[in-house]
Amino acid sequence: MDGIAHDARIPAGKPAGHHILRESFDVRFWKIRRYKGKRGRTYAVRWTVAGREFHQSYETSALADSRLAELRTFAREGVAFDAEAGLPVPEVRKTRAEAAQSSELSWYEHAVRYVSRRWDGQAGNSRRSTGETLATVTPVLLSPGKGRPDDKTLRRALYGWAFRNKPDPPEDLAHVLEWVADHSRPLADLADVDVMLDVLDAISRKLDGKPAAANTIARKRAVLSNVLDYAVGHGLDANPLPQAAKMWTKPKTTEGAVDPQVVVNRRQADELLTAVSYQGPTGPRLVAFFACLYFAGLRPAEAAELRVEANLKLPADYGWGTLYLRRSAPSVAPSWSGSRRRRDPRPLKHRAREEVRPVPCHPALTGYLRWHVHQFGVTPDGRLFRGARGGDLSESVYARVWRGARLLAFTPSAANSTLARHPYDLRHACLSTWLNGGVEPTQVAEWAGHSVDVLLRVYAKCIAGRDEINRRRIEEAFRDDWDRDGA
């Protein structure tokens, strides 16, 4: 039977109840047909329902055999087939019920499902970023209605509860979330470009209505894209963000590029480390911590998780050693943390769970670390750096020490500048120094835990002297031409 074949699938775009099932028991099956085309071999399962032919194609004969056996079982057991879709009636009804449920899914229900689905696999700060984005977008996707909570109350319920994967909210917030659930627009509404433009405008503003930082907008947009990707097949046919973005003025972003004016030189770094030691009883305990950032390019979250036995291999003298980084512990609010600690232990950034990243330990850093262990010892679990009471090192604590050190080490004009304004700028200084010293970018990227392309994009403006080198090369090239012509 060589008539025109039809895909055995339910017509797309029709809501539940639109198609009236026309049942038939007149079902006949054909042998599996093998096709060989440019893209490889496929196997077609073929059958007819009430004289109309249908087929489904599979990449392997095993899958085709399994599907044919499944359809034969339905027919043998006396199950009717739908004459339009060509499928067993139970399959058709199940598919239409799922489509109806998806089309009725609200944005709020989808957002809550997304948070629940991703929660266990996300780091604490990723959870926080997701919650912040969803709490920003959701108020825009609420239909008008009597009794709408004010913006502050909405945010407290959404950011403080609904998107933290927390059950059983207190009574006052439960009423707010019930109102949100009742007035949330259907997820399918986001296919409307104007709705998506309203959403993009929302992530472009801060809570006070002022424009948000470009990098913040980029981060929220990335979260939003992931949430909408998850919506495909659950109420949306495609992610509507790319289409809407064509009509949206994207804010300019530096994409994390480092400003050379934040980078300190060796003399300035030494003066800052000395100034740290004068910051009350806490300062001396943090000198080696900041030295790890400057001499080894560690992220603060990596330095905070350093342990003597697991991470340090120092020489007997004060020469070069090696730091073997195994984990990172970003600072995160306990309500977002999987461990309920101030710092959430995670695998190294962009690395597999058990992967180790070796980093050279400069002789100066070897001295700082030996001095630190001798003076302050370590915690029972081997950590070098901790809070005043032995717990996790707080970001607010070392930031406060750093602010005091800058005021002591710098002149007033330098202290008011962007020079080393944040502790993370010490890492920027280290990586810039390595690159300017002639270390291959591939090696710097390996030590820093970056990809090469990200490294060069982020630190392109900090690689000093390249302009002068290139000018000399151009001059030599022209001189060679002149010499050849003269000869």
C-alpha positions in Angstrom: 0.0 0.0 0.0 1.9 3.0 -1.2 -0.4 6.0 -0.6 0.6 9.2 1.0 1.8 8.6 4.6 0.7 10.8 7.5 2.6 11.4 10.8 0.6 9.8 13.6 0.3 12.8 15.9 -2.4 15.0 17.2 -2.9 18.2 15.3 -1.0 21.0 17.1 -2.6 24.2 18.4 -6.1 22.8 19.1 -7.4 23.1 22.6 -8.9 20.2 24.5 -12.4 19.5 23.4 -11.9 21.0 19.9 -11.4 17.6 18.2 -14.2 15.1 18.5 -12.8 11.5 18.6 -14.0 9.3 15.8 -13.3 5.8 17.0 -12.6 2.9 14.7 -11.7 -0.8 15.2 -10.7 -1.2 11.6 -6.9 -1.2 12.2 -4.4 -3.0 9.9 -0.6 -3.2 10.3 2.1 -3.3 7.7 5.7 -4.6 7.9 8.3 -2.1 9.1 9.8 -0.3 6.1 13.5 0.6 6.1 14.7 3.8 4.5 18.2 4.8 3.7 18.8 8.6 3.2 21.5 11.2 3.4 21.1 11.4 7.2 21.3 7.7 7.8 18.9 4.8 8.1 15.4 5.1 9.6 12.7 2.5 10.2 9.0 3.3 9.6 6.1 1.7 11.5 3.1 1.7 9.2 -0.6 1.0 9.8 -4.1 2.1 8.7 -7.1 3.2 10.7 -10.4 3.1 8.8 -8.5 2.9 5.5 -6.2 5.9 6.2 -2.5 5.3 6.4 -0.2 6.5 9.2 3.4 6.1 10.0 6.0 6.8 12.7 9.8 6.8 12.0 12.5 5.6 14.4 16.3 5.6 14.2 16.7 2.0 15.2 14.9 -1.2 14.3 14.6 -2.1 17.9 12.5 1.0 18.7 10.4 0.4 15.6 9.8 -3.2 16.6 8.8 -2.2 20.1 6.4 0.5 18.9 4.7 -1.9 16.4 4.3 -4.5 19.1 2.7 -1.9 21.4 0.2 -0.8 18.7 -0.6 -4.4 17.9 -1.3 -5.1 21.6 -3.8 -2.2 21.7 -5.6 -3.6 18.7 -5.6 -7.2 20.0 -7.1 -6.1 23.3 -10.0 -4.5 21.5 -8.9 -0.9 22.1 -10.4 1.6 19.5 -8.1 3.9 17.5 -8.8 7.5 16.7 -9.4 7.8 13.0 -8.0 11.3 12.6 -4.9 11.0 14.8 -4.3 7.3 14.0 -3.4 6.5 17.6 -5.1 4.4 20.3 -7.9 6.4 22.0 -6.2 6.2 25.5 -3.0 7.8 24.1 -5.0 10.5 22.4 -7.0 11.3 25.5 -3.9 11.4 27.7 -2.1 13.7 25.3 -5.0 16.1 25.1 -5.4 16.1 28.9 -1.8 17.0 29.3 -2.1 19.8 26.6 -5.1 21.2 28.3 -3.3 21.2 31.7 -0.3 23.0 30.1 -2.4 25.6 28.5 -4.1 26.5 31.8 -0.8 26.6 33.8 -0.2 30.0 35.3 3.1 31.9 35.4 3.2 31.7 39.2 2.6 27.9 39.2 5.3 27.4 36.6 7.8 29.6 38.5 7.2 27.7 41.8 7.6 24.4 39.9 10.9 25.6 38.4 12.3 26.6 41.7 11.4 23.2 43.2 12.8 21.3 40.3 16.2 23.2 40.3 16.6 23.7 44.0 18.8 20.6 44.9 21.1 21.1 42.0 21.8 24.8 42.4 24.4 26.6 44.6 23.1 28.9 47.2 23.9 32.1 45.3 22.3 30.7 42.1 19.1 30.0 44.2 19.2 33.5 45.5 19.6 34.9 42.0 16.7 32.8 40.7 14.5 33.9 43.6 15.4 37.6 43.1 14.6 37.4 39.3 11.3 35.6 39.8 10.2 38.0 42.6 11.0 40.9 40.2 9.0 39.5 37.3 6.0 38.0 39.0 4.3 41.3 40.0 4.3 42.4 36.4 2.4 39.2 35.5 -0.5 39.6 37.8 -4.0 40.5 36.6 -5.7 43.6 38.2 -7.9 42.7 41.1 -9.4 43.9 44.3 -7.2 43.6 47.4 -3.9 43.5 45.5 -1.1 43.6 48.2 1.4 46.5 48.0 4.7 46.0 46.3 6.7 45.6 49.6 4.3 42.9 50.9 4.4 41.1 47.5 8.2 41.0 47.5 8.3 39.8 51.1 6.0 36.9 50.2 7.6 36.0 46.9 11.3 36.6 47.6 11.1 35.8 51.3 9.0 32.6 51.0 7.5 31.4 47.7 10.8 31.3 45.7 12.8 29.9 48.6 11.2 26.5 48.3 9.7 26.8 51.7 6.4 25.2 52.6 3.7 26.3 55.1 4.1 30.1 55.0 2.8 32.2 58.0 -0.9 33.1 57.8 -0.4 36.7 56.6 1.9 35.6 53.7 -0.3 32.6 52.9 -3.1 35.0 52.1 -0.8 37.1 49.9 0.4 34.0 48.0 -3.2 32.8 47.5 -4.0 36.2 46.0 -1.0 35.9 43.7 -2.0 32.3 42.6 -5.6 33.5 41.9 -4.5 36.5 39.8 -1.4 35.2 38.0 -1.6 35.4 34.2 -1.5 32.2 32.2 2.0 31.1 31.3 0.9 31.1 27.6 0.4 34.9 27.8 4.2 35.3 27.7 4.1 34.4 24.0 2.8 38.0 23.5 5.7 40.2 22.7 4.2 43.2 24.6 4.0 41.1 27.7 7.6 40.0 27.4 8.7 43.6 26.9 7.0 44.5 30.2 9.0 41.7 31.8 12.2 42.9 30.3 11.5 46.4 31.5 10.9 45.0 35.0 14.4 43.3 35.2 15.9 46.6 34.0 14.9 48.5 37.1 15.8 48.5 40.7 13.2 48.4 43.5 13.2 52.2 43.7 12.5 52.4 39.9 16.0 53.6 39.0 17.9 51.8 36.2 19.6 48.7 37.3 23.3 48.0 36.6 23.9 46.5 33.2 25.6 43.3 34.7 22.6 42.8 37.0 20.2 43.0 34.1 22.3 40.5 32.2 22.3 38.1 35.1 18.5 38.3 35.6 18.0 37.9 31.8 20.0 34.7 31.9 17.8 33.4 34.7 14.7 34.4 32.9 15.8 32.6 29.8 16.3 29.4 31.7 12.9 29.6 33.3 11.3 30.2 29.9 13.3 27.3 28.4 11.7 25.1 31.1 8.3 26.4 30.0 8.6 25.0 26.5 6.2 22.1 26.2 4.5 23.1 29.5 2.4 26.0 28.1 4.7 27.7 25.6 5.7 26.4 22.2 9.0 28.2 22.2 11.0 30.5 24.4 9.6 34.0 23.6 12.6 35.9 25.0 14.8 36.0 21.8 11.9 37.5 19.7 11.0 40.1 22.3 14.7 41.0 22.8 14.8 42.2 19.2 12.5 45.1 20.1 14.2 45.8 23.4 17.1 48.1 23.9 19.7 46.0 25.6 21.8 47.9 28.1 25.5 48.0 27.5 27.6 45.8 29.7 31.3 45.4 30.3 30.7 41.7 30.8 33.0 41.6 33.8 36.0 43.4 32.2 38.4 44.6 34.8 39.2 48.3 35.0 43.1 48.7 35.1 42.6 51.4 37.7 41.6 48.9 40.4 44.9 46.9 40.0 47.6 47.5 42.7 51.3 47.0 42.1 53.6 45.0 44.5 54.5 48.0 46.6 50.9 49.0 47.1 49.9 45.4 47.9 52.6 45.1 50.6 51.5 48.3 52.1 47.9 47.1 52.2 48.9 43.8 53.8 50.8 45.7 56.5 47.8 48.0 57.1 45.6 44.9 57.5 47.7 43.8 60.4 46.9 47.0 62.3 43.1 46.5 62.1 42.4 45.6 65.7 42.4 41.9 66.9 40.8 40.6 63.7 43.3 42.2 61.2 46.4 40.0 61.9 44.3 36.9 61.4 43.4 38.0 57.9 46.8 39.1 56.6 47.4 35.6 55.1 43.9 35.5 53.8 44.4 38.6 51.7 47.9 37.4 50.7 46.3 34.3 49.1 44.2 36.6 46.9 47.2 38.7 45.8 50.0 36.1 45.4 47.9 33.1 44.3 44.9 34.7 42.6 42.4 32.8 44.8 38.8 33.8 44.9 37.7 34.8 48.5 35.4 31.8 48.6 38.4 29.5 47.8 40.7 31.1 50.3 38.0 30.8 53.0 37.9 27.0 52.5 41.7 26.4 52.7 42.8 23.6 55.0 46.4 22.7 55.9 46.4 19.0 55.2 44.1 19.0 52.2 45.2 22.1 50.3 48.8 23.2 51.3 52.0 21.7 50.2 54.7 24.1 51.5 58.5 23.6 51.3 60.7 23.2 54.4 62.2 26.6 53.6 60.5 29.7 52.4 60.5 28.8 48.7 57.8 28.0 46.2 55.0 25.7 47.3 51.7 24.6 45.8 48.1 25.1 46.8 45.8 22.3 45.8 42.3 23.7 45.6 39.5 21.2 46.0 36.4 23.2 47.1 35.0 26.7 47.3 32.7 28.1 49.9 30.8 31.2 48.7 29.2 33.4 51.2 25.4 33.0 51.2 22.4 33.6 53.5 21.6 30.4 55.4 18.0 30.4 54.0 19.5 30.0 50.5 22.3 27.6 51.5 22.0 23.8 51.1 24.3 23.3 54.2 22.6 26.0 56.4 26.1 27.4 56.9 27.2 31.0 56.4 29.4 29.6 53.6 28.0 26.9 51.3 30.7 24.4 50.3 30.7 23.7 46.6 32.9 22.2 43.9 35.3 24.6 42.4 33.8 27.0 39.9 33.5 25.6 36.4 35.0 22.3 37.6 33.7 18.8 38.2 33.0 17.8 41.8 36.2 15.9 42.5 38.5 18.0 40.3 41.6 19.6 41.9 43.2 22.8 40.7 46.9 23.3 41.6 48.1 26.9 42.0 51.7 28.0 42.6 52.4 29.4 46.0 54.7 32.4 45.8 57.6 32.4 48.3 56.1 35.5 49.9 52.8 33.7 50.4 54.6 30.6 51.8 56.0 33.0 54.5 52.6 34.5 55.3 50.9 31.0 55.5 53.7 29.6 57.8 53.4 32.7 60.0 49.6 32.4 60.2 49.6 28.7 61.2 52.3 29.4 63.8 50.5 32.4 65.3 46.8 31.3 65.1 46.7 27.6 64.4 43.8 26.1 62.6 40.2 25.0 63.4 39.5 21.4 64.4 38.6 20.6 60.8 41.8 22.2 59.6 40.6 25.5 58.2 43.1 28.4 58.3 40.7 31.3 58.3 37.6 31.6 60.5 35.4 34.1 62.3 36.1 35.6 65.7 34.3 32.7 67.4 35.8 30.0 65.2 32.9 29.8 62.7 32.9 30.6 59.0 34.7 33.7 58.0 32.1 36.4 57.3 32.3 38.5 54.2 31.2 41.5 56.2 34.1 41.0 58.6 36.9 40.9 56.0 35.3 43.7 54.0 35.3 45.9 57.1 39.0 45.1 57.8 39.8 45.9 54.2 38.1 49.3 54.3 40.1 50.2 57.3 43.4 49.0 55.7 42.8 51.1 52.6 42.3 54.3 54.7 45.6 53.6 56.5 47.7 52.5 53.5 46.5 55.1 50.9 46.5 58.8 50.7 43.0 60.4 50.9 42.8 60.8 47.1 43.8 57.1 46.5 41.4 55.9 49.2 38.6 57.8 47.4 39.5 56.2 44.1 38.6 52.7 42.8 42.2 51.4 43.5 41.7 48.0 45.2 38.3 49.1 46.4 37.3 45.5 47.0 39.3 42.5 48.3 38.5 40.7 45.0 40.7 43.4 43.2 43.7 41.6 44.7 42.9 38.6 42.6 42.6 40.9 39.6 46.0 42.3 40.4 47.6 38.8 40.7 46.2 37.6 37.3 47.2 40.9 35.6 50.7 40.5 37.0 51.0 37.0 35.8 49.9 38.0 32.3 52.1 41.1 32.2 55.0 38.9 33.4 54.8 36.8 30.2 53.1 33.7 31.6 51.2 32.0 28.9 47.4 32.8 29.0 46.6 29.1 28.9 48.6 28.6 32.1 47.2 31.6 33.8 43.7 30.4 32.9 44.4 27.0 34.4 45.7 28.5 37.6 42.9 31.0 37.8 40.0 28.6 37.1 39.0 30.5 33.9 38.7 29.6 30.3 41.2 31.3 28.1 38.7 33.4 26.2 37.1 34.7 29.4 40.5 35.4 30.9 41.6 37.5 27.9 38.3 39.3 27.6 38.2 40.2 31.3 41.8 41.2 31.6 42.5 42.6 28.1 42.7 46.2 29.4 45.0 45.2 32.3 47.8 43.7 30.1 50.2 46.7 30.2 52.8 47.4 27.6 51.3 45.6 24.7 50.6 48.8 22.8 54.3 49.8 23.0 55.4 46.3 22.0 53.2 46.3 19.0 54.3 49.8 18.0 57.9 48.6 18.0 57.0 45.6 15.9 55.3 47.8 13.3 58.3 50.1 13.3 60.7 47.2 12.7 58.5 45.9 9.9 58.6 49.3 8.1 62.3 49.6 8.7 62.9 46.2 7.1 61.0 47.4 4.0 63.1 50.5 3.8 66.3 48.5 4.1 65.2 46.1 1.3 64.2 49.0 -1.0 67.5 50.8 -0.3 69.4 47.7 -1.1 
